Amino acid sequence: MLPFYNLRHEMSTSTEYPRATLGQLLWRAQRLRCPRCGQGRLFTGLFNMHDECSNCHLKFERAPGYFLGSIYVNYGFTAVAMTIGYLFLHAVFGFTNRQLAAPLVGFCIVFATLFFRYARALWLSLDCFFDPASFDMRPK
């Protein structure tokens, strides 16, 4: 029984991970999970990111400065959310620019800080989708 168990264990660790669809990758990013296996958590706290996936051992930071692109993702989402909020509050409720300046600056700071983790997860997932060859599909 013991050799059979070891053979089964070796087979399970050498399995290839199938390429995920864009929808699966976006769902994994929303849940802050590994883009390759969907199981391992990306973050240990609010800002601390694991070095690699606890399940498939995918290295998250692919190169120095890898997550610089996630800043653009974060900025884009923050700008769109602020623009929608400004237009809604200005057009519907009639707030002036002066009345909206401080609340919208505060919103930008809070939203960008809270969206930090999701921007990184989205960046990693989009990289996995557009450049799957760089994500070795075999676990270590």
C-alpha positions in Angstrom: 0.0 0.0 0.0 2.8 2.4 0.8 4.6 2.2 -2.6 1.2 2.7 -4.4 0.7 5.9 -2.3 4.2 7.2 -3.2 3.5 6.5 -6.9 0.2 8.3 -6.7 1.8 11.3 -4.9 4.6 11.5 -7.6 2.0 11.5 -10.3 0.0 14.3 -8.7 3.0 16.6 -8.3 4.1 16.2 -11.9 0.7 17.2 -13.3 0.6 20.2 -15.7 -1.8 23.0 -15.0 -4.1 23.7 -17.9 -4.1 27.2 -19.4 -6.8 29.3 -17.7 -9.3 31.3 -19.6 -9.5 35.1 -19.3 -12.6 34.8 -17.2 -10.9 32.3 -14.8 -7.9 34.6 -14.5 -10.0 37.6 -13.7 -12.0 35.6 -11.1 -8.7 34.5 -9.5 -7.5 38.1 -9.4 -10.7 39.2 -7.8 -10.2 36.5 -5.1 -6.5 37.4 -4.8 -5.4 33.9 -5.7 -2.6 32.5 -7.8 -3.3 32.9 -11.5 -1.8 29.5 -12.4 -3.5 27.2 -9.9 -6.2 29.4 -8.3 -5.4 28.0 -4.9 -2.6 29.9 -3.3 -3.1 33.3 -1.7 -1.2 36.2 -3.1 -1.0 38.3 0.1 -0.2 37.7 3.7 -1.6 41.1 4.9 -2.8 44.4 3.4 0.5 45.1 1.6 2.7 42.1 2.1 2.8 39.7 -0.9 4.0 36.1 -0.8 7.2 35.4 -2.8 5.6 32.4 -4.4 2.4 30.3 -4.4 2.0 27.9 -1.6 0.3 25.4 -3.8 2.1 25.4 -7.2 5.2 27.4 -6.3 4.8 30.0 -9.0 7.1 32.9 -8.3 5.0 36.1 -8.2 7.5 38.8 -8.7 8.8 37.8 -12.1 11.7 40.3 -12.3 12.8 43.5 -10.4 10.2 46.2 -11.0 7.7 43.7 -12.3 4.7 45.2 -10.6 5.4 48.7 -11.9 2.7 48.1 -14.4 0.2 47.5 -11.7 0.5 51.2 -10.7 -1.0 52.1 -14.1 -3.8 49.6 -13.6 -4.5 51.2 -10.1 -4.3 54.7 -11.6 -6.7 53.8 -14.4 -9.3 52.3 -12.1 -9.0 55.2 -9.7 -9.3 57.8 -12.4 -12.4 56.2 -13.9 -14.1 55.8 -10.5 -13.3 59.4 -9.6 -14.6 60.7 -13.0 -17.8 58.8 -12.6 -18.2 60.0 -9.1 -17.5 63.6 -10.0 -19.9 63.6 -13.0 -22.7 61.9 -10.9 -22.3 64.3 -7.9 -22.0 67.3 -10.1 -24.8 66.6 -12.5 -27.4 64.9 -10.2 -26.8 66.7 -6.9 -25.4 70.0 -8.2 -22.3 70.1 -6.1 -19.7 72.7 -7.2 -16.1 71.9 -8.0 -15.0 73.6 -4.8 -17.4 71.4 -2.7 -16.2 68.2 -4.5 -12.4 68.9 -4.4 -11.6 67.7 -0.9 -13.9 64.6 -0.9 -12.7 63.5 -4.3 -9.0 63.8 -3.2 -9.8 61.8 -0.1 -11.6 59.2 -2.3 -8.5 58.9 -4.6 -6.2 58.3 -1.6 -8.5 55.7 0.0 -9.5 53.9 -3.2 -6.0 53.7 -4.6 -4.7 52.3 -1.2 -7.5 49.7 -1.0 -7.3 48.8 -4.7 -3.5 48.2 -4.5 -3.8 44.4 -3.9 -6.4 44.0 -6.7 -4.2 46.0 -9.1 -1.3 43.7 -8.5 -3.5 40.6 -8.8 -5.0 41.9 -12.0 -1.5 42.7 -13.5 -0.3 39.2 -12.7 -3.4 37.6 -14.2 -3.3 39.6 -17.3 0.4 38.8 -17.8 -0.4 35.1 -17.3 -3.1 35.4 -20.0 -1.1 37.4 -22.6 2.2 35.7 -22.0 1.5 32.1 -20.8 4.9 30.8 -22.0 6.6 32.8 -19.2 4.5 31.0 -16.6 6.1 27.6 -16.6 3.0 25.3 -16.6 4.9 22.6 -14.7 4.9 22.8 -10.9 8.3 22.6 -9.1 
